[in-house]
């Protein structure tokens, strides 16, 4: 039984592309051509124009490979390049026609991509924060719980724990500072 080669779409593949490995370009093409073609057909019903734009995406990818940054979302990146190429082609082909829907789509897609990236970053930050909180003492966790999750003021916490207000304030300050240091050092 012959195993099918699984296309590489990870950072290693992009790194090899930047170094000039034509095989990595082929792997990217194999991994994304079908999805990108569907995106292009959603943009225009002209199949030939869609094919031309798709070919240009990979030509530009090869031509500008040295200047491409780190790509975390390859499909989103390639889709953005494809849409840009399609808009240029459509505007050249129909110079007097305005494409407000497509431009709005580009704008919305950019916002959607930014939202996805932001959500991923927030999710990663939440995981890191939880891991750092796990390293705090029981007393430090209690202060955070009471203040940030239950919404109690430092005066209310002092009353609840039968502590001096200044001691609670100092403990909270040291806890937050320690948490920040943990976030920097551990991650």
N, C-alpha and C positions, 0 to 999 in steps of 0.2 A: 504494500500500500504506500503510495507516494503522498507525503504531507504537503499541503498547500502552504506556500510561503505567506506568513502573516505580515501585512504591511506594517512598517515601523512608523509610528506617528508620535513618538515621544521626543523628549529633549535631545536624545542621542542622534536621532534622525535629522533634526534641525541643525545640530552641531556639525554633522557630516556634510549637510548641504552647504553650510557656510564655508566649509573647507574645500568645497568644489567636487564633492562626490556625486557624479551623475546618477548613480544607483539610488541615492536617497530621494532625488527628485522623482524618479520613477515610482518609488514606494509611496511618496506623498500623492502623486497622481492617482495611483491605484486605490489609495485609501479614500480619496475625496472626490474623484471625478463624477461619480454618479450623483452624490448629494449636491454638488455644485451645479450640475447640469439641471437638476430639478429646480434649484433656486433661480437659475438663469431663465428657465421656461416660465417661472412665475412672474418674471419681470417682463418678458417679451414672448410673443407667440412665434417669433421668427427663429426657427430651429438653427438655421445656418448662422445667424447673428449670435445666437447663444453659444454655438460650437466655437466660433471665432474668438469670442470673448473669453471663453474657457481656456482656449489654447494660449491666449495672451497672458492670462493669469500665471500660468506655469512658465512662460517665457520671461515675464517680469520677475518672477520668483527666482529664476536662474540668474538673470542679469543683475539683480540687486541683492543677491544672496549674502554678499559680504557686509552689507549695511543693515540687514535685518536684525532686529533685537531678539530678546528671548520671547518666544511665542508660548503662552500658556494655554490659549484657546485656539488651536489651529483652524478649526472649521469657521469660527467667527472671523478670524483674521482673513482667511481666504475668501470668505463670503463678502467681506468689506471691499477687498481688492476687486473681486468680480463685479460687484455692483458699481463701483467707481468706473471700471472699464466699460460696462454696459451703458452707463449714463453718458459717457463721452461719445460712444458710438452712436447712440440714439440721437444725441444733440447734433452730431455731425450729419447724420442721415436726414433728420427732420429739424433744420435750423430754426424754423419759424414756430415750431410747436413747443409749448411749455409742458413740462412734466411735473406738475405739483404733487400728484399722488406718489410718484416714485421718489421725489425729493423728501416728502414727508415720511415715506417708508424708510429711507436711508436715515433720516433723523431719528425716527422711532427705534430703528434697529440699533443705532449707536447707543441710545438710551437703554435699550434692553440689554445690550452687551455690558454697558457700564453697571447696570443693576445686578447682573449675574456675577460680575467680578467683585462688586461691592458685597454682595451676599456671601460669596465664598470667603472673602477677607474677614467679614464679621464672624462667620462660622468658625474659621480658623482661630480668630482672636478669642472667641468664647471657649474653645477647647483649651487653648493655652492658659486662659485665665482660670478655668476650673482646675487644671493641673497645678497651677501655682497656688491656688487656694488650698488644695489638698496638703501642701507642704507647711501650712500655717499651724500654729498651736491651736488647741481647742478654744482657748480664751480669745485669741485673735479672730477665729472663725465666728465665735459668738457675737463679738462686737460688729463684725461685718453683717451678720445675719440680722441683728436687731436694727442696725442703722439703715442699711441699704435695701433689705428685703421686707422688713416690717415697718420701715419708715419712722422709727422712733428717733427723737432728738437725743443729743448726748445727755441732757438733763434727765430725760425719761429713762434712759439706759442706766444712769447713775442710781436713780431711785429703784429701778427694777432689780439691779444687781447689788444694792446696798453698798455702793462705792462712792467715793468722792468725785464730784464733777470733773475736776482737773485731772484726776487719774484716768477717767474714761476718755477724756479729750486727748491726753498724752498717748494712751494705749491705741486709740484710733489713728492718731497721726503716725505712730511707729509702725502700726500694722499696714497702713497704706504705703508708707515708704518701703517697708520690707517686701510687700507685694510687687511694687514697681521694680525693685532690684531683682526679685526672682524672675519677673517677666523678661528683664534684660539679660540676666546671666543664663538662665536655663534655656532660653530660646533664641 
